[in-house]
């Protein structure tokens, strides 16, 4: 299926709208379809760049959404978790397969966004303000 630039832009706008609604999973599905179309098409560099920027952002925000939900569930059980422990829980519970480094980066972003009240101490995530 071919798509012209105008239609492609509309779909990119739709991805952005899904992301604003925090519907990252659906945004990722649409992005994957657009990536296939982009491979077959001859789109302007700016459109391709926007597509891959949205791809990166939607995956990161999706990861953060799952991490935040999981951590909120865990804070009642323990004062801290190691990145490795949290990663194992995310793999088992949510089928989220991240490297420990990527998990750490996503948690750092959540902290910077003031969405996660915790701190990082070496390889541990310490909950609360202790």
Phi, psi and omega per residue, in radians:
X1 nan 2.212 3.078
X2 -1.558 2.703 3.106
X3 -2.506 2.367 3.104
X4 -1.473 2.981 -3.074
X5 -1.061 -0.674 -3.134
X6 -1.103 -0.795 3.103
X7 -1.120 -0.690 3.135
X8 -1.080 -0.757 3.116
X9 -1.090 -0.721 3.110
X10 -1.061 -0.706 3.127
X11 -1.194 -0.667 3.076
X12 -1.108 -0.694 3.078
X13 -1.106 -0.660 3.110
X14 -1.123 -0.700 3.076
X15 -1.043 -0.801 -3.140
X16 -1.076 -0.685 3.110
X17 -1.117 -0.761 3.096
X18 -1.061 -0.680 3.126
X19 -1.175 -0.693 3.104
X20 -1.114 -0.522 3.101
X21 -1.476 0.053 -3.110
X22 1.060 0.540 3.075
X23 -1.758 1.189 -3.000
X24 -1.210 -0.618 -3.115
X25 -1.093 -0.795 3.115
X26 -1.158 -0.654 3.090
X27 -1.069 -0.732 3.137
X28 -1.120 -0.705 3.111
X29 -1.056 -0.812 3.134
X30 -1.135 -0.705 3.114
X31 -1.056 -0.739 3.134
X32 -1.054 -0.700 3.088
X33 -1.128 -0.733 3.138
X34 -1.153 -0.610 3.104
X35 -1.103 -0.661 3.082
X36 -1.135 -0.762 3.118
X37 -1.142 -0.651 -3.133
X38 -1.113 -0.644 3.127
X39 -1.121 -0.603 -3.110
X40 -1.522 -0.352 -3.069
X41 -1.690 3.115 3.109
X42 -2.171 1.286 -3.056
X43 -1.587 2.700 3.088
X44 -0.995 2.544 -3.141
X45 -0.951 -0.709 -3.106
X46 -1.083 -0.646 3.102
X47 -1.214 -0.747 3.109
X48 -1.103 -0.745 3.118
X49 -1.078 -0.786 3.131
X50 -1.072 -0.733 3.121
X51 -1.009 -0.872 -3.073
X52 -1.293 -0.436 3.030
X53 -1.214 -0.774 3.074
X54 -1.104 -0.651 3.108
X55 -1.051 -0.875 -3.138
X56 -1.091 -0.818 -3.113
X57 -1.130 -0.732 -3.105
X58 -1.161 -0.694 3.099
X59 -1.129 -0.751 3.141
X60 -1.109 -0.810 -3.137
X61 -1.159 -0.619 3.076
X62 -1.113 -0.812 3.101
X63 -1.017 -0.820 -3.118
X64 -1.078 -0.680 3.126
X65 -1.059 -0.802 -3.140
X66 -1.187 -0.769 -3.140
X67 -1.055 -0.806 -3.113
X68 -1.082 -0.785 3.113
X69 -1.058 -0.790 -3.122
X70 -1.150 -0.781 3.135
X71 -1.107 -0.712 3.111
X72 -1.052 -0.595 3.080
X73 -1.260 -0.566 -3.052
X74 -1.452 -0.419 -3.023
X75 -1.080 -0.408 3.111
X76 -1.365 -0.290 -3.080
X77 -1.666 -0.459 -3.066
X78 -2.692 2.759 3.117
X79 -1.464 -0.378 3.131
X80 -2.728 2.800 3.020
X81 -2.439 2.624 2.999
X82 -1.402 2.787 3.098
X83 -1.057 -0.686 -3.137
X84 -1.100 -0.783 3.117
X85 -1.067 -0.815 3.136
X86 -1.082 -0.710 3.136
X87 -1.081 -0.707 3.112
X88 -1.108 -0.727 3.119
X89 -1.101 -0.773 3.135
X90 -1.100 -0.656 3.124
X91 -1.157 -0.790 -3.091
X92 -1.272 -0.813 -3.028
X93 -1.379 -0.776 -2.980
X94 -2.018 0.029 -3.106
X95 1.009 0.545 3.127
X96 -1.689 1.990 -3.045
X97 -1.912 1.658 -3.132
X98 -2.053 2.678 2.973
X99 -1.263 2.752 3.110
X100 -1.051 -0.622 3.127
X101 -1.145 -0.743 3.117
X102 -1.166 -0.712 3.086
X103 -1.031 -0.774 3.134
X104 -1.069 -0.754 3.139
X105 -1.107 -0.745 3.129
X106 -1.117 -0.682 3.115
X107 -1.180 -0.693 3.080
X108 -1.044 -0.708 3.112
X109 -1.141 -0.735 3.100
X110 -1.063 -0.679 3.100
X111 -1.146 -0.794 3.134
X112 -1.109 -0.556 3.111
X113 -1.414 0.048 -3.114
X114 1.028 0.564 3.109
X115 -1.746 -0.251 -3.063
X116 -2.284 1.920 -3.138
X117 -1.459 1.400 3.109
X118 -2.639 3.100 3.057
X119 -2.398 2.823 -3.138
X120 -1.876 2.260 3.077
X121 -2.240 1.743 -3.071
X122 1.004 -1.876 -3.098
X123 -1.859 0.340 -3.123
X124 -2.096 2.606 2.995
X125 -1.862 2.036 -3.092
X126 -1.853 2.121 -3.082
X127 -1.467 2.685 3.132
X128 1.412 -2.969 -3.056
X129 -1.931 0.483 -3.100
X130 -1.309 nan nan
